[in-house]
Amino acid sequence: MRRSGATDPAIAYRDLSVIKISNRSAVEPFHAMDVLARASQRSRDGHPVISMAVGQPAHPAASAVREAASKALEAGRIGYTDALGTDALRRAISQHYEHRYGVMVEPSRIAVTTGSSAGFNLAFLTFFDIGDRVAITRPGYPAYRNILAALGLEAVEIPAGADSGFTLTPEALEAAAADGPIAGVLLASPANPTGTVTGRQALSALIDYCDSAGITFLSDEIYHGLSYGDEETTALSLTDRAVVINSFSKYYCMTGWRVGWMVLPQDAVRSVERVAQSLYISAPELSQIAACAAFGATEELERVKDTYRRNGALLQARLPEIGFTIASPMDGAFYAYVDASRFTNDSMQFCQNMLTEIHVAATPGHDFDPVDGHKTVRFSYAGSTSDMEEALDRIAGWLG
């Protein structure tokens, strides 16, 4: 029998200074955010950095949004709201779908979230079980892959190139299902990083396939409002079974306000609400109050969009002159995704050198495509036109 106070040998030889880290946390860094952090540090060190790395509008939130927030602060108390959001904002979002798309969405189907990021977490937790396979595009937004991995789900990355219109197709999903059943499909339109807008016919075919195969369809519509040709199609105009995720961050210039929304099938609302109550309690009330005013700021926001349109045209003309190949049509969002193989076979090092030597920040393609991203780079043109012109001049001089 062990004497009282004796030390367990297993404890005696264990290094108590080492904290165990879970396997689920072993995900790739979000390199765009790492680049942003390095760019911010260089700016603090006094370097004239121009950031083309992250999808963050240079413009502030609309004046009506800021005014609504200011009045709310003057009025006093800001607190918790219902987990699904304030009635006022849910009604405003419902009216938005009717006015913009001609689609009737009951406010009861809407969940306000702490940015679209919370929407992805809630969707993955609510609709999928550990081990389920969820199809996404490659290239695609890296947080999809990383969140899925952290939650014990398998990201099935399907190449989306010119032969498929840079989007997912029923044929590609059918082929992917040969390796195991697909539980869900997540498609962004307009897409990050490619800017692809999936047309109504292609989107309808994809949704029909998912419905027939019993696959949950998730539609990432956070870049809606930022198309420069054909209008985007909301999945809600084609089915009431899709899960739609949107945000005030991009078109509405409210990245730091951290407020977004989901539109859910009616029978899924309570399930999402239960998870949201424990994970988030609620989205910030101040941001929800401000977001209500965003829908009335279209005139101001369209002027901002005109800046993106000019910037996109500028990059589309200058980048090929410098030596980059535009890798996909720049139909929406505010990104140019380019083939940089003329200059590098290591986009990570290329972007690091560009930041260090000429103080221009861009995102290495490895973020979006772990297979072919070593030769691609994403440039965000969400900044001012003068910054875009200066950045392009620096890059041309650097590579010339």
C-alpha positions in Angstrom: 0.0 0.0 0.0 1.3 3.5 -0.9 2.3 5.6 2.1 0.3 8.7 2.8 1.8 11.7 1.0 3.8 9.5 -1.4 4.3 10.9 -4.9 2.9 9.0 -7.9 5.9 8.2 -10.2 3.7 9.1 -13.3 3.2 12.6 -11.9 6.8 12.9 -10.7 8.2 12.5 -14.3 5.5 14.5 -16.1 6.5 18.0 -17.3 3.9 20.1 -15.7 5.0 23.2 -17.6 3.7 21.7 -20.9 0.0 22.4 -21.6 -1.7 19.8 -23.6 -3.1 21.2 -26.9 -6.0 19.5 -28.6 -5.6 17.9 -32.1 -8.6 19.9 -33.3 -6.7 23.1 -32.9 -4.0 22.0 -35.3 -5.4 23.9 -38.3 -3.6 26.0 -40.8 -3.1 29.6 -39.9 -5.4 32.1 -41.7 -2.5 33.6 -43.6 -4.3 36.8 -44.7 -4.7 37.6 -41.0 -1.0 36.8 -40.4 -0.1 39.1 -43.3 -2.3 41.8 -41.8 -0.6 41.5 -38.5 2.8 41.9 -40.1 1.6 44.8 -42.2 0.2 46.5 -39.1 3.5 46.1 -37.3 5.4 47.6 -40.1 3.0 50.5 -40.2 3.6 51.1 -36.5 7.3 51.0 -37.2 6.8 53.9 -39.6 6.8 52.2 -43.0 4.3 53.4 -45.7 2.4 50.1 -46.0 -0.5 49.7 -48.4 -2.6 46.7 -47.6 -4.2 44.6 -50.3 -4.3 41.6 -48.1 -7.6 41.4 -46.4 -11.2 41.9 -47.5 -11.8 45.0 -45.4 -13.5 48.1 -47.0 -11.4 51.2 -46.5 -14.6 53.2 -46.1 -16.3 53.5 -42.7 -19.8 52.4 -42.1 -22.5 54.6 -43.6 -23.3 57.9 -41.8 -26.8 56.7 -40.9 -25.3 53.6 -39.2 -22.8 55.6 -37.2 -25.6 58.1 -36.2 -27.9 55.3 -35.1 -25.1 53.8 -32.9 -24.3 57.2 -31.4 -27.9 57.8 -30.4 -28.1 54.3 -28.9 -25.0 55.1 -26.8 -26.4 58.4 -25.7 -29.7 56.7 -24.6 -27.7 54.5 -22.2 -27.9 50.8 -21.5 -26.7 48.3 -24.1 -27.3 44.7 -23.1 -28.1 41.2 -24.2 -30.8 40.5 -26.8 -32.6 37.4 -27.7 -30.2 34.8 -29.0 -31.8 35.1 -32.5 -31.5 38.9 -32.5 -33.7 41.9 -32.0 -37.2 41.9 -33.5 -36.3 45.1 -35.3 -33.3 43.8 -37.1 -35.0 40.5 -38.0 -37.9 42.4 -39.5 -35.5 44.7 -41.4 -33.6 41.7 -42.9 -37.0 40.2 -43.9 -38.0 43.4 -45.6 -34.6 43.5 -47.4 -35.3 40.1 -49.0 -38.7 41.3 -50.2 -37.4 44.6 -51.6 -34.1 43.4 -53.2 -35.0 39.9 -54.4 -38.8 39.8 -54.3 -38.6 36.9 -51.8 -40.8 36.6 -48.8 -38.8 35.4 -45.7 -40.6 35.3 -42.4 -38.6 37.1 -39.6 -39.0 33.9 -37.5 -36.6 32.2 -39.9 -33.8 34.7 -39.4 -31.0 34.4 -36.8 -28.8 37.4 -36.2 -25.2 36.2 -35.6 -21.8 37.6 -34.4 -20.6 38.1 -38.0 -20.8 35.5 -40.7 -18.1 33.5 -38.8 -20.6 32.7 -36.1 -23.0 31.7 -38.8 -20.6 29.1 -40.2 -20.0 27.7 -36.7 -23.7 27.4 -36.0 -24.5 25.9 -39.3 -21.7 23.3 -39.1 -22.7 22.3 -35.5 -26.4 22.2 -36.2 -26.5 20.3 -39.5 -23.5 18.0 -39.4 -22.1 15.3 -37.1 -18.5 14.5 -36.5 -17.0 12.7 -39.5 -19.5 14.1 -42.0 -18.1 15.2 -45.4 -18.8 18.8 -46.6 -18.0 19.9 -50.1 -16.3 23.3 -50.8 -14.5 24.8 -53.7 -10.8 24.9 -54.2 -9.7 27.7 -54.3 -12.0 28.9 -51.5 -12.2 30.8 -48.3 -9.7 29.1 -45.9 -11.8 29.5 -42.8 -14.3 26.9 -44.2 -11.6 24.3 -44.2 -10.2 25.2 -40.9 -13.5 25.4 -39.0 -14.7 22.1 -40.5 -11.4 20.5 -39.3 -11.7 22.0 -35.9 -15.2 20.6 -35.5 -14.2 17.1 -36.6 -15.8 17.4 -40.1 -14.1 16.5 -43.4 -13.7 19.3 -46.0 -14.0 17.8 -49.4 -12.2 20.3 -51.6 -13.4 20.2 -55.2 -11.4 22.0 -57.9 -13.4 24.8 -59.5 -11.7 26.0 -62.6 -12.6 27.3 -66.0 -14.0 23.9 -67.1 -16.7 24.2 -64.4 -17.3 27.9 -64.7 -15.2 28.4 -61.5 -18.1 26.9 -59.4 -19.4 23.6 -58.1 -21.4 21.4 -60.4 -23.7 18.3 -59.8 -21.2 16.3 -61.9 -18.3 17.3 -59.6 -20.3 16.4 -56.5 -21.3 13.1 -58.0 -17.7 12.2 -58.6 -16.7 13.3 -55.1 -19.4 11.2 -53.6 -17.7 8.1 -55.0 -15.2 8.4 -52.0 -18.0 8.6 -49.5 -21.4 10.3 -49.0 -21.5 14.1 -49.1 -23.5 15.5 -46.2 -23.3 19.1 -47.1 -22.3 21.6 -49.8 -21.1 25.1 -49.1 -20.9 27.6 -52.0 -20.1 31.3 -52.0 -21.3 33.6 -54.7 -19.7 36.0 -55.3 -16.8 33.9 -54.2 -13.6 34.6 -52.3 -10.9 34.6 -53.7 -12.0 34.2 -57.3 -14.8 36.8 -57.5 -17.0 34.2 -59.3 -20.7 34.8 -59.5 -22.6 31.6 -59.9 -25.5 32.2 -62.4 -29.1 31.4 -61.6 -29.2 28.4 -63.9 -26.1 26.8 -62.4 -27.2 27.6 -58.9 -30.6 26.0 -59.5 -29.0 22.9 -60.9 -26.8 22.6 -57.9 -29.6 23.1 -55.4 -31.8 20.6 -57.3 -29.0 18.0 -57.1 -28.6 18.6 -53.4 -32.3 18.3 -52.7 -32.5 15.0 -54.7 -29.5 13.6 -52.9 -30.5 14.6 -49.4 -27.5 17.0 -49.1 -27.8 20.2 -47.0 -27.0 23.2 -49.1 -25.3 26.2 -47.5 -25.2 29.4 -49.4 -22.5 32.0 -48.4 -23.9 35.3 -49.7 -21.7 37.7 -47.8 -20.6 39.5 -51.0 -24.1 40.1 -52.2 -24.4 43.6 -53.4 -20.9 43.5 -54.8 -21.4 42.2 -58.4 -20.3 44.2 -61.5 -22.2 42.3 -64.2 -25.2 40.0 -63.6 -27.1 40.4 -60.4 -26.5 37.7 -57.7 -29.2 35.1 -57.1 -30.1 34.3 -53.6 -30.6 30.6 -52.9 -33.9 31.6 -51.2 -35.4 32.5 -54.5 -34.9 28.8 -55.5 -35.7 26.9 -52.4 -36.8 27.4 -48.8 -34.6 24.5 -47.6 -31.2 26.2 -48.1 -29.2 27.7 -45.2 -28.2 31.2 -46.2 -25.4 33.0 -44.4 -24.8 36.7 -44.9 -23.1 39.6 -43.1 -23.0 43.4 -42.8 -19.2 43.3 -43.2 -18.6 43.7 -46.9 -21.2 45.7 -48.9 -22.2 47.5 -45.7 -18.6 48.3 -44.6 -19.2 47.0 -41.1 -16.4 44.5 -40.6 -15.5 45.5 -37.0 -19.1 45.7 -35.9 -19.3 41.8 -36.0 -22.9 41.3 -37.0 -24.3 39.0 -39.7 -27.3 36.8 -40.2 -28.6 33.4 -41.2 -31.9 32.4 -43.0 -32.9 29.0 -41.9 -35.5 26.4 -42.8 -38.3 26.9 -40.3 -37.8 23.5 -38.6 -34.1 24.2 -38.0 -34.5 27.6 -36.2 -34.9 26.2 -32.6 -31.9 23.9 -33.1 -29.7 26.9 -34.1 -31.1 29.0 -31.3 -30.2 26.4 -28.7 -26.6 26.3 -29.8 -26.3 30.1 -30.2 -27.6 30.6 -26.6 -24.6 28.8 -25.2 -21.9 29.8 -27.7 -22.6 33.5 -28.1 -25.6 34.5 -26.0 -26.4 37.2 -28.6 -24.8 39.4 -31.2 -23.8 42.8 -29.8 -27.0 44.9 -29.3 -25.2 48.1 -30.4 -24.2 46.5 -33.7 -27.8 45.3 -34.2 -29.2 48.7 -33.7 -26.7 50.2 -36.1 -27.3 47.4 -38.7 -31.0 48.3 -38.9 -30.0 51.7 -40.3 -27.7 50.1 -42.9 -30.6 49.1 -45.2 -31.5 52.8 -45.6 -28.0 53.8 -46.7 -28.0 52.4 -50.2 -27.2 55.6 -52.0 -24.0 56.1 -50.0 -23.0 52.5 -50.2 -23.5 52.4 -54.0 -21.0 55.3 -54.2 -18.5 53.1 -52.3 -19.3 50.2 -54.7 -18.4 52.5 -57.6 -14.9 52.9 -56.0 -14.5 49.1 -56.1 -15.7 49.0 -59.7 -13.0 51.5 -60.7 -10.4 49.7 -58.6 -11.2 46.4 -60.2 -10.9 47.8 -63.7 -7.6 49.3 -62.7 -6.2 46.0 -61.5 -7.6 44.1 -64.4 -5.7 46.4 -66.8 -2.5 46.8 -64.8 -1.8 43.4 -63.3 -1.4 41.6 -66.7 0.8 44.5 -67.9 3.1 43.8 -64.9 3.2 40.1 -65.7 0.4 38.4 -63.7 -2.3 36.3 -65.2 -5.8 36.9 -64.0 -6.8 33.4 -62.8 -10.6 33.9 -62.8 -13.2 36.5 -63.9 -13.4 39.4 -61.6 -17.3 39.4 -61.6 -17.9 40.2 -57.9 -16.5 40.8 -54.4 -13.3 42.9 -54.4 -10.4 40.5 -55.2 -8.1 39.8 -58.1 -6.8 36.2 -57.9 -3.8 35.9 -60.1 -1.3 33.4 -61.4 2.1 34.7 -60.2 4.2 31.7 -61.6 6.1 34.1 -63.9 7.7 35.5 -60.7 7.6 32.7 -58.1 6.9 29.2 -57.2 6.5 30.1 -53.5 3.7 32.6 -53.0 4.3 32.7 -49.3 7.9 33.9 -49.7 6.9 36.2 -52.6 4.3 38.0 -50.4 6.7 38.2 -47.5 9.3 39.8 -49.8 6.8 42.2 -51.3 5.8 43.4 -47.9 9.4 43.8 -46.6 10.9 45.4 -49.7 8.1 47.7 -51.1 5.6 47.7 -48.2 2.7 46.2 -50.2 0.7 43.5 -48.5 -1.1 40.8 -50.4 -2.3 37.3 -49.5 -0.5 34.1 -50.7 -2.6 31.7 -52.6 -1.8 28.9 -50.2 -4.5 30.3 -48.0 -7.1 29.4 -50.6 -5.7 26.5 -52.4 -3.3 24.0 -50.6 -2.6 22.2 -53.8 -1.9 25.0 -56.4 -1.7 28.1 -54.2 2.1 28.1 -54.2 1.9 30.0 -57.5 -1.1 32.3 -56.9 -1.7 35.5 -55.0 -4.9 37.4 -54.0 -5.0 41.2 -54.2 -7.8 42.9 -52.4 -9.0 46.2 -54.1 -11.2 47.3 -51.2 -9.0 50.2 -50.5 -8.9 53.7 -51.9 -8.2 54.2 -55.6 -5.1 56.3 -54.8 -3.7 53.5 -52.7 -4.4 51.0 -55.5 -2.6 53.2 -58.0 0.4 53.6 -55.7 0.6 49.9 -54.9 0.5 48.9 -58.5 3.3 51.4 -59.3 5.4 50.0 -56.5 4.9 46.4 -57.7 5.7 47.3 -61.3 8.9 49.0 -60.3 9.8 46.1 -58.0 9.3 43.4 -60.6 10.3 45.4 -63.6 
